[in-house]
Amino acid sequence: MNAPAARRVAGIVSRGVAAVIDLLFVGVVLGGLYVGLILVRLMLHPSSFSFPTVGVVFSTAVMFGVAVLYLTACWSVSGCTVGAVTMGLRVTGRHGARIAPARALIRAVACVLFPVGLLWVAVDAHRRSVQDIVLGSRVVYVKP
């Protein structure tokens, strides 16, 4: 087996598919939160129940929070999100170790606010996104 530092760096297709899977996962979590909100309202006011309406600003803020929390937790604990596990990827530091929670948080915020930075992988000789270049992270294949 290859040493962690010698692992092959992931390209744009596998990283893009993993990102789409993660986006779908966050959408499922948001749907679950909405169903939970519906159930709480139904329990508290069964006779005057109506479906809650959520504004664009609130929905965007909750989606941002859930996505950042999800990515930060996954990257700092195991280096893998649901999409990364599906595609056989892991986010690591420069030397192959997990990234620190603070760096994972900054990377998560950068990825959610600037997802277009992933496209840089297609033109970079070392297959790094803008976030990888700035924060010194890498996305590698777990198996050689």
N, C-alpha and C positions, 0 to 999 in steps of 0.2 A: 504494500500500500504506500502511496506517496505521502510525503510529509505535508502537513497543513500549508506550509509556505509555498510548496510546489504545486498546489492544486490549480486546476485550469479555471480561469476567470470566465464567468458567464457572459454570454452575448445578449444582444438586444431582443431576440425572439423569446428566449426562455425567461428573461427578466420581464419583458412586456406581458407575457402570458401570466406569469406569477402576479404581476401588479393588477391585472384584470381580475384574477381569482380573488385577490385580497379586497379589491373594490366590491366584488359581489358579496364577499363575507361580511364586510362592513354594512352593506345594504341589508343583509339578513339580520344582523344585530339591530340595526335601526328599525326594521320591521317588527322585531321582537319587542323593542322598547315601546313602539307605538301600540302594539297589542296589549302590553302591560298597562299602559296609560288608559286604554279603553276599559280594561277589566277593573282597574282601580276606580274609575269614574262610575262604572256600573255598580260596583259594590257600595260606594258612598251615596249615590243618588239614583237608585233604581227606577223610581217613579218619573223622574224628569231627565232621563238619560238622553243624551245626544252625542254623536261622535265628535271628539275634540278636533278643532282645527288648529293647525300649527302654521305659523308664518314662515316666510322664506328665510328671514334672518335667524329665527330660532332653529329651524331645520338645518341651516348651513352651519350654525355654531355647534349644534349637537353632532352633526356629521364630522366636522373638523375635530372635535374633542374625542369622539369615539375612535376615529382613524388614528389620531396621534397616540392615544392611550394604547390602542391595539398594537401598532407598530413598535412603539417604545418598549412595551412589555415583552413582545416576542423577540425583538432584536437583543435586548439586554439579558434575557433569561437563556435563550437557546440559539439565537441568531437566525431562527427560522420562523416564518409566518406560514399560514395555511397554504398560500400560493407557492412559497419557497419549498415547502415539504413536497407539494405536488410535483414541482419541477426539479426537485433534487438540488436545491440551492441553499446557501447559508451566507449570511452577512458576517464578515470578520473585520478585524483591524488589519493593519499592514502586515503583521507577523503571524496572522492566522488565529489569533485568540478572539474571544467574544469582545464586543465593544462595550465600553462602560455605559451605565445608565444615562449619564448626562449627555454623552455623545449620541446615544441612541435617541434621546429626546430631541436633540438639535437636528439629527438626520431625519427623524419622523416629521418634524415641523417643516423642514426644507422639502421633503418629498411630497407632503400634502399641499403646501403652498406653491411649489414650483415643480409639478410633475413632468413638465417638458424637459427638465434637466436629464431625464433618463435617455432622451434621444441622443445625447452626446456619446453614449456607448457605441453607437453605430460608426462614429468617425474617429474616436480615440484609439490610438494604437494599443493601449493597454486595457481597453474595454471598460473604462471608468465613466460613470455618470458625473455630472457637475457636483452632485452631493458627495460622491466618492473622492473627487479631487480635493474639494474644500475640507472634508472631514477625515481624510485618510482611511476610508473604509474600502472594502472590496466585497464583491459578491462572487462566490466560487461554487463550483459543483461539489457536492458532498462526496460523490463516488467518482473515482478516476475514469 
